[in-house]
Amino acid sequence: MQIREQGKKLQFIRSTYQPELKRSTSQLVATCSKYASALPADEAAKLQPEELEQVKAYFEKKAADQAAWRVKYAVDGLPATLAQVVQYLGDGGELKPEKAGEIWAGLAVLQKALKKAGHPRPAKPKGPPKPMPGQVGLPLES
């Protein structure tokens, strides 16, 4: 069974060997929307049991790939989202107390997960050196 994406459709194609022709021929057996998460029942009835297993495995892999993509997209966009929240709060934006509690709890879990994954907190950048006791100030070089 071949599964081919053609435009907005998925095509399920059965190949059968024809001894009199000494070659295989392909036959379109079923179709569905490429956005479907399962084959409709009327189309599934046209397939043989082993073909149904292949279709089921295809949709399971497709769902797993989409879930992995969504997680990657969320992780890649998290810094920008956090910056938007900081800007919103800095501009005087309001949060409901329960939402603020959820954010604090989420940040704590995120910190633990980052540490566990081997990503330590980065060191704070050092500012200008502090003057020694009794030292007034040195002229800046220009």
N, C-alpha and C positions, 0 to 999 in steps of 0.2 A: 504494500500500500504506500503510495506516495501522497504526501500532504503538501500542497502548493498554495502559496498566497498569490492571488491574482486580483489586483485592485483592492476592493473592499470585501472580497470573498475569500474563503478558504475552500479549496477544491480537494476532494478525496478521490484519488485515482487508483483503480485496480489494474494491475498488469497481469495478463495471463499468457501462457505460452501456447502457441498454435502450432502443433506438430506438422500439419499440412503446409503451413507457410514457412515453417522453420524459423520462426521469430516470435517475439512477444508483441502483444497488442495492448494498448491502454484504453481503459474505459472510465469515464467520469461517473462515479457512483453516487456521490453525495456532495452537497455544498452547504455552507453556512456563513454567517457574517464573521469577518476576521476579528471582531470585538467580542464574539461569543465566548463564554467560559465552558460550554459543553455543547455537544452536538444535539440538535433537537431530536425528539423521539421518532418523528416520522422519517427523518434522514438516517437515524441510527438503525432503524428496522431494515434498511437496504444493505447493511454491512454484515459480513460474516463474523463469528465470535472472535477469531484472532485479529481481525481488522479493528474490531471494537476495542480490544486491548491496546492496540497501537494508538488509536485515537485518544483513549483515556490517558495513556502515558504522555501524548503530545500536549493535551490540555493541562496536565499536572506540571509538566516542565514549563509551559508557558506561564502558569500562575506563579511558580517559584521564581522565574526570571523577572516577572513584573514586581513581585514583592521585594526582591533584592534591589531592583532599580529604585523603587520608592524609598527604601531605607538609605541607599546611597544619596539620593536627591535630598532627603531630609538632613543627613549629616553634612553634606556639602553646603546647604543653605543655612545651617544653624548659626554660624557667626554673623551673617547678615541679619538674621531674625533677631538675634540678641542685640545687635546694634540698634535695630528699630525699636525694640522694647526700651532700651536705655534712653534713646532720644524721646520716646513717648513719655516716659516717667520724668525726664529732665525738663520737658515742656509743661509739666504740671498735670499730666494725664492721671486719671483715677483708676484704681483697681478695686474690685470687691475683695474684702478680707479673705474669703475662701480661695479666690483665685491667686492672691498673693501667697497664701499658704501652700498651694499646689506648686507654685513656681519655686519657692524656697525648698520644698521637699525634692522637687525635680533636680534642682541644682546640686543638692547634697548627694543624691544618687549618682548624678553625672560626674561629680568630683571623685567619688569612690570608684566608679567604672573606669575613669581615665587613669587613676593610680594603678588599678588592678591590671589594666592593659599596658602598663609600662610607660605612660606619658606623665612624667612628673610636672608639677607646677613650674612654669618658667621663672627664673630669677628676675626680681624687679630691676629695672635699669638704674644704674648708679647716677646720682646727680653730681653737681660740682663738689669738689672736695671741701670739707668743713675746715674753717680756719683753726689753727692751733690756739690754745689758750694764750692770751696776751698778744696775739697777732692781729693787727688792725685790718689790713686789707692790702693786697698787693696790686700794684698798677697793672691793668690789662694790657697785653701786648697787642699792637694793632698792625 
